[in-house]
Amino acid sequence: MTLPVEALQAAVERGVRAAQRAGAEDAEVYLWSARSWETREAGRLRTVQESDGSGVNVRVRVDGRRVSVISSGLRDEDITWAVERAVSLARLMPRSDTPWHLPTPEESSAPPTPVDRELTNPRVDRLLGVVEESLRVFDAAPWIDYRAGALITSEGTFVVGNTNGLLAWDRHAHESFTCELRAEGQGEFRTMTVGLQARRPVNEAHDIPGALRSAIELVRVKAQAVPLASPVNEVVFDSHCAWQLLQGLLPSFAGNAANAKRSRFASQVGAVVASEAFTLTDDSSDPTSIRCYRYDDQGSPSQGALPLVERGILRNHVHDLSSALQAGAAPTGHGLRGAVGRYVQPPKTTVANARVAPGDHTLQELVETCEKGVLVEGGLLGHFTLNSVTGDFSCTAPLAHLVERGRVTAPLKPVTLGGNLFDLLREVRALGRDLQRFSRGACPSVRAGGLTAST
């Protein structure tokens, strides 16, 4: 079960005092406790699952040395183990002259209001009932239905504090509803999953009908799709698809990967690595990003907008304290923890907020300049299998259209895209001006060659 805020706050204070008794000059303790429920219906079968989780993260500084330790469990012995482990490991680390920054309570934001939710089977029935009613309203009930629906609700609490005092607490709520549609066309079924997520309950009156309207249109398009007659080598990516591929490239800019020769960009600073149309920066000072900060999680100051690739030329790697020491370079303020809270994982070299400089074209203009190729939209499947060391990738575009002589001529069956991302960078031919922001960066639409599209 999720522990109350007061219990976590008291445990945080005990953890900070334990770290000081063990010899830490400064310490920060993060505790979290979460619980989730899933109700899934497929035909006449309904299943309900419940799960719990908790953990502790400790960050300490001992005689100029610093380290982070994570552990599961919130018992006093779990917290004590993490604190003592962190202090003993810190004594083995090299000293660092980089400023150590511990936030103060005045720098912390006020906690958001907790969200209440219904966690009952009748709620799932109502949501699935809205699906059926929406299908009738959109005149899709005769030829499309749902095969399965699931409602997942989670709640959790975290508390973080350090030697300056308690910093923040948050009781968060998250709900998602998924529904799989199916339609029969050309002798086979086409499916589309509708997913809704929010830090609030799913709105039955607005969220589901709006998402279903888009999904039904996609299923209709899929039912009319044709195969690609022959492979093509030019693709127009919308901003979402382009960003998915770009994320596979970001680990290659990490200084630790370059030091270990696990990056194609190792020893390439100053060399041409992309087409002249491509410019990429990492701006940790961008206030619109969820990763906007003055100091990273190791206490190193942010460098603001750091150019990574400038008009095709590699300018910088990103460094945390360890990779900078190995490379004989200055840290760039990129020792960051993972996205599941800011304090759950130990810091590692991470690109904070990648931004591709936009071009001058609309997505339609990129299509019009394509003689023969494929337009892919709405997202890619399997892009996470990209090999960030070699750059080789193979993924599927569920929503694709054939482009001939600058015109979209027909919807296509799912298209397989294959190639090498580093080669694709050199074949970027034009960029759109439709810059779209994502959680950790921004990217426009892209027209590129250097890959193969086939069905």
Residue pairs with C-beta under 8 A, 6 or more apart in sequence:
1 35
1 52
2 33
2 34
2 35
2 52
2 155
2 156
2 157
3 33
3 54
3 74
3 157
4 157
5 157
5 159
5 169
5 171
8 31
8 33
8 74
8 157
8 158
8 159
8 169
9 159
9 161
9 166
9 169
11 31
11 74
11 76
11 79
11 159
12 29
12 30
12 31
12 159
12 160
12 161
12 166
13 161
13 166
14 76
14 79
15 27
15 29
15 31
15 56
15 58
15 79
15 80
15 82
15 83
16 27
16 28
16 29
16 161
16 162
16 163
18 79
18 80
18 83
18 84
19 27
19 29
19 58
19 60
19 83
19 86
19 87
20 27
20 163
22 83
22 84
22 87
23 62
23 87
23 91
24 60
24 61
24 62
24 83
24 86
24 87
24 90
25 61
25 62
25 63
26 60
26 61
26 100
26 102
26 162
26 163
27 58
27 59
27 60
27 61
27 83
27 86
27 162
27 163
28 58
28 59
28 60
28 102
28 160
28 161
28 162
28 163
28 343
29 56
29 57
29 58
29 59
29 79
29 83
29 160
29 161
29 162
30 56
30 57
30 58
30 59
30 158
30 159
30 160
30 341
30 342
30 343
30 344
31 54
31 55
31 56
31 74
31 79
31 158
31 159
31 160
32 53
32 54
32 55
32 156
32 157
32 158
32 159
32 341
32 344
33 52
33 53
33 54
33 74
33 156
33 157
33 158
34 52
34 53
34 54
34 154
34 155
34 156
34 157
35 50
35 51
35 52
35 53
35 154
35 155
35 156
36 50
36 51
36 152
36 153
36 154
36 155
37 48
37 49
37 50
37 119
37 152
37 153
37 154
38 47
38 48
38 49
38 50
38 150
38 151
38 152
38 153
39 46
39 47
39 48
39 121
39 124
39 150
39 151
39 152
40 46
40 47
40 48
40 49
40 148
40 149
40 150
40 151
41 124
41 128
41 148
41 149
41 150
42 147
42 148
43 147
43 148
46 121
46 124
48 121
53 72
54 72
54 73
54 74
55 70
55 71
55 72
55 73
55 74
55 344
56 70
56 71
56 72
56 73
56 74
56 78
56 79
56 82
57 68
57 69
57 70
57 71
57 82
57 337
57 341
57 343
57 344
57 345
57 346
58 68
58 69
58 70
58 79
58 82
58 83
58 85
58 86
59 66
59 67
59 68
59 86
59 162
59 297
59 343
60 66
60 67
60 68
60 83
60 86
60 87
60 90
61 90
61 100
62 87
62 90
62 91
63 90
63 91
63 95
64 95
64 96
64 97
65 90
65 91
65 92
65 93
65 94
65 95
65 96
66 90
66 93
66 96
66 100
66 298
66 299
67 86
67 89
67 90
67 93
67 346
68 86
68 297
68 337
68 345
68 346
68 347
69 82
69 85
69 86
69 89
69 346
70 82
70 344
70 345
70 346
71 78
71 79
71 81
71 82
71 85
72 78
94 325
96 298
96 321
98 298
98 299
98 300
98 321
98 331
99 295
99 299
99 300
99 301
100 299
101 294
101 295
101 299
102 162
102 163
102 164
103 162
103 164
103 167
104 164
104 165
104 167
105 164
105 165
105 166
105 167
107 167
108 167
108 168
109 168
111 168
111 169
111 170
111 171
112 170
112 172
114 171
114 172
114 173
115 172
115 173
115 199
115 200
115 201
116 173
117 153
117 155
117 173
117 175
117 201
118 201
119 153
123 151
124 149
124 151
126 204
127 149
127 151
127 177
127 202
127 204
127 208
128 146
128 149
128 179
130 204
130 205
130 208
130 209
131 146
131 149
131 179
131 208
131 212
132 141
132 146
134 208
134 209
134 212
134 213
135 141
135 144
135 145
135 146
135 212
135 216
137 209
138 212
138 213
138 216
140 216
143 183
143 184
144 181
144 182
144 183
144 216
144 219
145 181
145 182
146 179
146 180
146 181
146 182
147 180
147 181
147 182
147 191
148 178
148 179
148 180
149 177
149 178
149 179
149 180
150 177
150 178
151 175
151 176
151 177
151 202
152 175
152 176
152 177
152 178
153 173
153 174
153 175
154 173
154 174
154 175
155 171
155 172
155 173
155 174
156 171
156 172
157 169
157 170
157 171
157 172
158 169
158 170
158 172
158 341
158 343
159 166
159 168
159 169
160 166
160 167
160 168
160 169
160 343
161 167
172 199
173 199
173 200
174 197
174 198
174 199
175 197
175 198
175 200
175 201
175 202
176 195
176 196
176 197
176 198
176 202
177 195
177 196
177 202
177 207
177 208
178 193
178 194
178 195
178 196
179 193
179 194
179 208
179 212
180 191
180 192
180 193
180 194
181 191
181 192
181 193
181 194
181 212
181 215
181 216
181 219
182 189
182 190
182 191
182 219
183 189
183 190
183 219
183 220
183 222
183 223
184 190
184 223
185 222
185 223
185 224
186 223
190 219
190 222
190 223
190 225
191 219
192 215
192 218
192 219
192 222
193 215
194 208
194 211
194 212
194 215
195 211
196 202
196 207
196 208
196 211
198 207
202 208
218 378
218 399
221 399
221 411
222 398
222 399
222 411
222 413
224 411
225 410
225 411
225 412
225 413
226 402
226 410
226 411
226 412
226 413
227 412
227 413
227 455
228 374
228 402
228 412
228 413
228 415
228 453
228 454
228 455
231 452
231 453
231 454
232 372
232 373
232 374
232 452
232 453
232 454
233 373
233 449
233 450
233 451
233 452
233 453
234 370
234 371
234 372
234 373
234 374
234 429
234 447
234 448
234 449
235 373
235 374
235 375
235 376
235 417
235 447
235 448
235 449
235 451
235 453
236 363
236 366
236 367
236 370
236 373
236 374
236 375
236 376
236 403
236 445
236 446
236 447
237 245
237 376
237 445
237 446
237 447
237 448
238 363
238 375
238 376
238 377
238 378
238 445
239 432
239 434
239 435
239 436
239 443
239 444
239 445
240 377
240 378
240 379
240 436
241 376
241 377
241 378
241 379
241 380
241 397
242 356
242 443
242 444
242 445
242 446
243 436
243 438
243 441
243 443
244 379
244 380
244 383
245 380
245 383
245 386
245 393
245 395
245 421
245 424
246 354
246 356
246 441
246 443
247 383
247 440
248 383
248 384
248 386
248 388
248 393
248 421
249 388
249 391
249 421
249 422
249 425
250 351
250 354
250 388
251 257
251 263
251 351
251 388
252 258
252 263
252 264
252 265
252 388
252 389
252 391
253 263
253 265
253 282
253 308
253 316
253 317
253 318
253 351
254 263
254 317
254 318
254 323
254 334
254 349
254 350
254 351
255 317
255 318
255 319
255 320
255 323
255 324
255 326
255 327
255 329
255 332
255 334
255 349
256 320
256 322
256 323
256 326
256 348
256 349
257 263
257 266
257 349
257 388
257 389
258 265
258 266
258 267
258 317
258 323
258 327
259 266
259 323
259 326
259 327
262 389
263 388
263 389
264 273
264 389
264 390
264 391
264 422
265 273
265 314
265 317
268 314
269 314
269 315
269 316
269 317
270 313
270 314
270 315
271 313
271 314
272 312
272 313
272 314
273 309
273 312
273 313
273 314
273 422
273 425
273 426
274 309
274 312
274 425
274 426
274 428
275 312
275 425
275 426
275 427
275 428
275 429
276 311
276 312
277 311
277 312
277 359
277 428
277 429
277 430
277 431
278 309
278 311
278 312
278 356
278 357
278 425
278 428
278 431
279 307
279 309
279 310
279 311
279 312
279 356
279 357
280 307
280 308
280 309
280 354
280 355
280 356
280 357
281 305
281 306
281 307
281 308
281 354
281 355
281 357
282 305
282 306
282 308
282 318
282 334
282 351
282 352
282 353
282 354
282 355
283 289
283 304
283 305
283 306
283 352
283 353
283 355
284 291
284 292
284 293
284 296
284 302
284 303
284 304
284 306
284 333
284 334
284 352
284 353
285 292
285 302
285 304
285 305
286 292
286 305
286 353
286 355
288 437
289 352
289 353
289 437
289 440
289 441
290 439
290 440
291 336
291 352
291 353
291 440
292 353
293 302
293 333
293 352
294 301
294 302
295 301
295 302
295 333
296 302
296 320
296 333
296 334
296 335
296 336
296 347
296 352
297 335
297 336
297 337
297 342
297 347
298 320
298 321
298 331
298 335
298 347
300 320
300 321
300 331
300 332
300 333
300 334
300 335
301 333
302 333
303 332
303 333
306 316
306 318
306 332
307 315
307 316
308 314
308 315
308 316
308 318
308 351
308 354
309 315
312 426
316 332
317 323
317 327
317 329
317 332
318 332
318 334
318 349
318 350
318 351
318 352
319 327
319 329
319 330
319 331
319 332
319 334
319 349
320 331
320 334
320 335
320 336
320 347
320 348
320 349
321 331
321 335
322 335
322 349
323 349
324 330
324 331
324 332
334 349
334 350
334 351
334 352
335 347
335 348
335 349
335 350
336 347
336 348
336 350
336 352
337 343
337 344
337 345
337 346
337 347
337 348
338 344
338 345
339 439
339 440
351 440
351 441
352 440
353 440
353 441
354 440
354 441
354 442
354 443
355 441
355 442
355 443
356 431
356 435
356 441
356 442
356 443
356 444
357 431
358 431
358 432
358 433
358 434
358 435
358 444
359 430
359 431
359 432
359 433
359 444
360 431
360 433
361 369
361 430
361 431
361 432
361 433
361 445
362 432
362 433
362 434
363 432
363 434
363 445
365 432
366 430
366 432
366 445
366 446
366 447
367 375
367 403
367 406
367 407
367 408
368 406
368 407
369 406
369 429
369 430
369 447
370 403
370 406
370 447
371 404
371 405
371 406
372 403
372 404
372 405
373 403
373 447
373 453
374 397
374 400
374 401
374 402
374 403
374 412
374 415
374 453
375 400
375 401
375 402
375 403
375 408
376 397
376 399
376 400
376 415
376 417
377 399
377 400
377 401
378 398
378 399
379 398
379 399
380 395
380 396
380 397
380 417
381 395
381 396
381 397
381 398
382 394
382 395
382 396
383 393
383 395
385 393
385 394
385 395
386 392
386 393
386 395
386 421
387 393
390 420
391 420
391 421
391 422
391 423
392 419
392 420
392 421
393 417
393 418
393 419
393 420
393 421
394 416
394 417
394 418
395 416
395 417
395 418
396 414
396 415
396 416
396 417
397 414
397 415
397 416
397 417
397 453
398 414
400 411
400 412
400 414
400 415
400 453
401 408
401 409
401 410
401 411
401 412
402 408
402 409
402 410
402 411
402 412
403 409
412 455
413 455
414 455
415 453
415 454
415 455
416 453
416 454
416 455
417 451
417 452
417 453
418 451
418 452
418 454
419 450
419 451
419 452
420 450
420 451
423 450
423 451
424 448
424 449
424 450
424 451
426 450
427 448
427 449
427 450
427 451
428 446
428 447
428 448
429 447
429 448
429 449
430 446
430 447
431 444
431 445
431 446
431 447
432 444
432 445
432 446
433 444
434 444
434 445
435 442
435 443
435 444
436 442
436 443
436 444
